[in-house]
Amino acid sequence: MNKKRIFILGAGFSNQVGMPLATELTDLLLEKFIEYNHKEMLEWYDWLKQRIKWLGEHKINIEQVFDLAKFDIEAWRMKQQKKQVGQRISNAQHNAEDIDTWLRWMEYDLGGVIWNKQKESKPEINKIIDFSKNLGEDDVVLTFNYDTLLEESLNNQEKAWYHGFEAESNKGIKILKMHGSINWKISCRENISSNDVLLFHKEEIETNKCVAPAPNGSECKLELFRITDGEVNNFYARRDFPFYQIDYVGISGLGAYKLLHLLPGSWEVWSNAMKALEEAEEIYVIGFSLSHYDSMVRLHFAGAMLSRYEKGNLPEKLILIDPYACKLKTNYQSVFGCKTPITIYQNKAQEINWHKLLKSPEA
């Protein structure tokens, strides 16, 4: 009988084919501002960068930029207290709103950056296939990456997979995209094409059973769809600066506090992930640091492990694969428990002999 296995993938997994790490995304997301010579934004970012470096950080993580930017916004809003009641909006308020707008533009452009990098990485897809050919249909993958390289590698092998939604066929390898995917679209049903695959929608209560008027909010109007590569390409080809769109890409954005409740179906993904964590006998982590920017992940993963600890049923093993695995081991012990056996491989993903390590259940 095959072991119940889950695989947790972070940016270090996709980096093996050239996808950017969080420390590389910042410069990529600044390119539009440089192209349009947006001096105010670039001056603010330069001042933020100087302060981050003063604090001893020389590789600037995009999650860090979003986190610290919120404090600049808060400082500008505090300065608004100096203004008299009834006075027109001050420069302080404008500056706070400007920073917030720049962050939203960067967040929107994130999907396009990931998509373009994914297209560039396709010649290296065999590195992903080296991993995915060792997956069995009972395996579960929890990925924090927005790209669709894993799905594409499975398609190339004609291996079945799905994204863990009840609306799907529920056949094959379950790929749970914890923060969304660049080929997910949040849209009203009337805006979809015939090739779009419905992933999640909320059932409407029968009219005669309604106890209150139907709300007008996006909760009832918006649904989640998986779209074709052609539609993804067209979507990002249309993007401009500043960005305006009717449909929204189904990713949760940047920063430690991600508004996952705005992503339809996100709870279904996360509840499936928690169930997999509570049942897994073997856990393989590839290129995911579990840093303090992943506070929600840490909290909920810890909950699953605490429940298992109380039942005396911790995982048999956790394999941690990352060039900085020795430094990251403490992060994992704090979440998965000191009694969970952790084996480290201080390697990049492409340096691992996946067949030897995983011994495919279908081999």
C-alpha positions, 0 to 999 in steps of 0.5 A: 500500500502506498504511503500518503504523501504531500509535496509543498512547493515554493519559489525555489522549485520553479526557480530551477527553470528560471522563474524568479525568486521573491528577491528577484521579483522587485526589479521585474515589477519596477520595470513599468515604472522605469519605462514610464519614468514615474519619478514620484514612485521611483523616488519613494522606492529608492528611499525605502530601499535605502532604509531597508539596506540600513537595517542590514538587508541587502537582498530586497524581498518583494514581500518585504517591500509590500509589508514595509510600504504599509508602514509608510502609508500609515506614517503619512496618514498619521501626518494628516492629524496635523491638518484642521478639521474640514481642510481639503485633503492634504499632501500627506493623504495624497502620498498615502493614497499614491503608495497604496495605488503603486502597490496595487499596480505592482500587484496587478502586473505580477501576473504578467511578469510571472506569465512572461517568465513562464513562457521563457522557461518552457525550454527547461520544462524537462527539469519539472518533468524529472520531478512530476513523472515520479508522482502517483495519482494519490499524491497531493501537491500544495504549491505557493507558486502562481505559475502552471509549470507543474500542470504543463509537465503533467499534461506533457506526460498525459497524466491526470490532475485537478485543482481540488475543487468539487466542480472538477472531475476529481481524477488524478494528482491533486494540485492545491494552489494555496495563493491562486494561479495565473490561469485562474480568472475571477469573473461574472459568468456572463463574461466567460468564454466557452473554453473556460472551466468553472472551478467555484461558484456559490449556490443561490438560495431558492427565491421562495426560501430567501430571508433577506434581499440578495446582496449586491456584493462580489460574493454573489456576482463573481466566480472562479474559472480556469482559462486557456493559455491563449486567453491568459496570453491575451489577458496580459497582452492587453495590460497597460499602465495604469491598469484597468480590467473587468476580469481579475486574475485569480491570485492573492497578491503580495505581502504577509497579509493576503486577502484570500477571502477575495479569491472565490473558492480559496477556502475549498483549497485550504480545507483540502490542504489541511485535510492532506496535512492531517493525513500525510505520512510523508511530507516533502518540502521543495524550495519553500522557506516558511518565513515570517511572511507566510504567517497564515501558512505557519499558523494553520499548518501548526494547527494541523500538526498540533491536532496530530500531536495530540492524537500521537500521530505525527508524520513519519518523516519530513524531507526539506530540500533547499540550498539553505535547508540547514538555516530553515530547519528551525522554521520547520521544527517550530511548525511541524514539531520537534518530534517530527523527523526532519531530513535535510537536503541542502540542494537546489531542486535540479540537483536531486535524483527524484526517482531515487528519492521518491521511488514512484508508486507507479514504477 
